[in-house]
Amino acid sequence: MWLTRQRLTLQKPTKARDGASRTELAVRKGPTSEFSRVGLLQGLKPNINSAIVIGTTKVMPCYKAASNRFRVSLFAVSKVMLLLVTFYGTAEAVPFQNATFASGSPEACTPPEQMKAQLQGKPGAVALKDLGVWFADNKQYACAADAFASSLQTDPNQKDVGHIAFMFGVSLDLSGDMKEAIGALQEAEQLGYRDINLHLLLAAALDASQAVKEAENEWRAALQMDPEYTAALDALSNDLLRDGDFNGVIALLEVPRLKGQRTPLQSMNLAAAYEGLGKLDEARNVLRDGLNTASDSLPLANELAKVLIALNDRAGAGTVLYLAGVLAMEKGALEEARGLLDRAVALGDNNADVRDALAKVKALAGK
Amino acid sequence: MFPAFRASQQTKYKAVAYLTIFVAAFLTINFLPGHGKTLGIERILATAQAAQEGPQTLLPISIDYPENGSIFPPGIAPPTFLWRDSAGTSWTIDVAFAGKAAAIHAMATGEHMKLGPIDPQCVADSNKPPKLTAQQAASWAWTPDAETWRAIQAGSVAGPATVAITGYRDGHVAYSRSSVEVTTSKDEVGAPIFYRDVPLMPSAGVNGVVSPLAPTSIPLIHWRIRDIRETESHTVLKDMPTCGNCHSFSADGKTFGMDIDGPANDKGLYAVVPVEKHMTIANKDMVHWNVDGKVGTTRVGFMSQVSPDGRYVVSTFAGPNEKLLDSYYVTNFLDYRFLQVFYPTRGILEWYSRATGLRSPLPGADDPHYIQTDGVWSPDGKYIVFARAEAKAPREPGQEKAIYALDPNETQIKYDLYRIPFNDGKGGLAEPIVGASGNGMSNNFPKVSPDGKWIVFVQCRNGQLMRPDSQLYIVPAEGGTARRLRANTSLMNSWHSFSPNGRWLVFSSKARSPYTQMYLTHIDAEGNSSPAILIDNATAANRAVNIPEFANVGPSADAIQDITVHVADAPKADVAKAN
């Protein structure tokens, strides 16, 4: 029987002499490995539609990796502890090189040779944390999660507990255990760990778990740290739109800083919010400006044409559809191009360029 | 509803359009000078054909720069027009004037916006190379040649010129069009801009403490000067062994002052020298703030201002009983975009007499219960405008450290603007300036216009200096309703300075790039400002421009060629501030 990983309840970090929390000191102290430096502290930028890149490793976002999910249980943690105690704690009698243990994952968790000394005897929290970092660096995320969990359980008051809880959560997330990852990341948050990546990961996981309101809070927390973070703006506007909070979408995206900078999705969402409020002129303006930035976006062109038709600007819609049709043709999407050009003609846009383009599409399709 | 009528009308319109184009072509070819002649008869015919065959509706182009209503200073170097257009693949630019000046027609070759060259010395692990934003990457650019720009400027003084950009496909069919109106002011800028040019290279020391710039990189800080009529600036000072901060010129342009961090970064030196073509700062020119313990041992660290006549300097000091570290809040970040938060939380205004070499508290602005800072002189030297807030410790015990600019964990402080008579150093009653106080925001960094009529100041949510949300406001000098300047850009607006005639304001912004750039805006007699005009090519694309200050030395930047520092005991290692 699989058991749920024990939710860690850890004490708040104590304050250092200069007033900074221990968590901050850990951050300030800087990275301990490639994993923490590149992956966790700086480079982790989940993208809604693409894989997350950590260091040089490309992995799927947690919610896309659901099919690969495997659960890491308390049983597994206990097993790690047991194995560690067995192999390193009891002693000397068991040579390190024989130490290979299994987590709840299909992969074997084999500690590295170079950490042998650290793991001799009863391994301390720091050694376990370092082990977790090593596993993570080597893309053994389930093993890393187990090692971090062991570290946290060994010493819940250790210096950089928030950071370790974060790494624990990230490892769970990357190993596909989203539900447990959410708990661990929330724990890291409560422990005072502060990093935009924490909010981004948590928000993405919460969104994937349909906890939209909680996800929105996390996206907002991320945007407070970086108001232009594209993935957060995309996702939060999605969530708000899903809630029917049109004014919320407008408040989020209709800001001077984003004018001309919106992604096609943001432009679509903002326009949809205006449309939801019956403000078609504003929707048109947003879509036009968005299309001028992302001229190859067929969804934007389609939406703009739709709004223009609703505004009785059939000629404008025809022109937009013609241009989109040409673009689709250039991309080789001949069926789509033909559909767009047919619609342009149906709207009365029947100038020579449109006729030529339609004939060209038909000819290409005929081949 | 009336298809026959509509068809008939359309035919008529097309006929009229056809005729109009031929007439226009005839006039263009035969009567208009310059660029009008570039239109060949084949092109006219093609355009006329397009009138019949093109789309019925032209799509709008997004013209990003210059903004509609922009006012350019006379003689400024040609700007680069920027627009985004999903429809066109080539463009024409048509400039029509309100007066009798001949229209101008030019063609854009379809070049995208480009970044300028970078300074390889300023590349670091802690910063990123400048990169075009999505908007900028999608932008098309056109820079008029000098002759065309002169013609546009000449024709747009009496009234605005309309610059229409038309996008074509296949070279002849118009698909998109938009226009903006721009004006050239009669008001000259009349003075060069002196500014600091810094790398953005935050550095974490071995102990993890972040500094805005590694000590070894301090010599990369440059001071430059720019005549806006020129296309580039020249460097007047570099390779300083210590960090120089705020500089100021007296209103008469004869005296120059600069805060210098000094030994052990105690902010203890101030240089005051006459303005000359070849300036030298030597030991004799240095004021050592920290030798006179009677009025406090430390200066807080910025915004010393030379009086209009050059006789005095007003600055912020910690006061008799405070230590430097207890008087200002500072946090540095490894994020090069906004790498430092810095503002004083305790301090008083003191004035220094160059004649006597003494400095004294300014009564009325010397209350240790308040932080009194950012003092600036009125043009007649009779009063001082400054920022004030309740004094507080820079950090409370247990206070979480801010990890990014505008982090709620920053020490919260909201300044109000006050004015106080200087009264030959005797001071007086400090009075809040209505419109720049008690409004729930932090009002700071005041500058008084040379005619004494206006104060332009920064408003932000917390603290001061380099705030991402900082916006420029204008308020009557005696107080009144504050108005947000039209010139404000979308990200950080600060470090402003009036031109000697008061008609232009220069300021810094990160609107286009994390690497701060400087902009101009016109201020009319009623205090209205115009959209921001970029001063292009002020530095490398990966360096930041800050503290731009007009120097009243005549229009040419040649008035200050170079500044040499000969300070024998200048410290070799210091902690710099960069922005």
Chai-1 contact restraints between the chains, C-beta under 6 A:
chainA,res_idxA,chainB,res_idxB,connection_type,confidence,min_distance_angstrom,max_distance_angstrom,comment,restraint_id
A,K15,B,G398,contact,1.0,0.0,6.0,A-B,restraint_1
A,G19,B,G398,contact,1.0,0.0,6.0,A-B,restraint_2
A,G19,B,Q399,contact,1.0,0.0,6.0,A-B,restraint_3
A,A20,B,K401,contact,1.0,0.0,6.0,A-B,restraint_4
A,E24,B,K401,contact,1.0,0.0,6.0,A-B,restraint_5
A,R28,B,G208,contact,1.0,0.0,6.0,A-B,restraint_6
A,K29,B,G208,contact,1.0,0.0,6.0,A-B,restraint_7
A,G30,B,G208,contact,1.0,0.0,6.0,A-B,restraint_8
A,R194,B,I403,contact,1.0,0.0,6.0,A-B,restraint_9
A,M225,B,Y404,contact,1.0,0.0,6.0,A-B,restraint_10
A,P256,B,S490,contact,1.0,0.0,6.0,A-B,restraint_11
A,R257,B,S490,contact,1.0,0.0,6.0,A-B,restraint_12
A,R257,B,L491,contact,1.0,0.0,6.0,A-B,restraint_13
A,G260,B,Q135,contact,1.0,0.0,6.0,A-B,restraint_14
A,Q261,B,T133,contact,1.0,0.0,6.0,A-B,restraint_15
A,Q261,B,A134,contact,1.0,0.0,6.0,A-B,restraint_16
A,Q261,B,Q135,contact,1.0,0.0,6.0,A-B,restraint_17
A,R288,B,P60,contact,1.0,0.0,6.0,A-B,restraint_18
A,D289,B,S62,contact,1.0,0.0,6.0,A-B,restraint_19
A,L291,B,S86,contact,1.0,0.0,6.0,A-B,restraint_20
A,N292,B,S62,contact,1.0,0.0,6.0,A-B,restraint_21
A,N292,B,R84,contact,1.0,0.0,6.0,A-B,restraint_22
A,N292,B,D85,contact,1.0,0.0,6.0,A-B,restraint_23
A,N292,B,S86,contact,1.0,0.0,6.0,A-B,restraint_24
A,T293,B,R84,contact,1.0,0.0,6.0,A-B,restraint_25
A,T293,B,A134,contact,1.0,0.0,6.0,A-B,restraint_26
A,T293,B,Q135,contact,1.0,0.0,6.0,A-B,restraint_27
A,T293,B,A138,contact,1.0,0.0,6.0,A-B,restraint_28
A,S295,B,S86,contact,1.0,0.0,6.0,A-B,restraint_29
A,A315,B,Q56,contact,1.0,0.0,6.0,A-B,restraint_30
A,A315,B,T57,contact,1.0,0.0,6.0,A-B,restraint_31
A,G316,B,T57,contact,1.0,0.0,6.0,A-B,restraint_32
A,T319,B,P55,contact,1.0,0.0,6.0,A-B,restraint_33
A,T319,B,T57,contact,1.0,0.0,6.0,A-B,restraint_34
A,L323,B,A87,contact,1.0,0.0,6.0,A-B,restraint_35
A,N351,B,E53,contact,1.0,0.0,6.0,A-B,restraint_36
A,A352,B,E53,contact,1.0,0.0,6.0,A-B,restraint_37
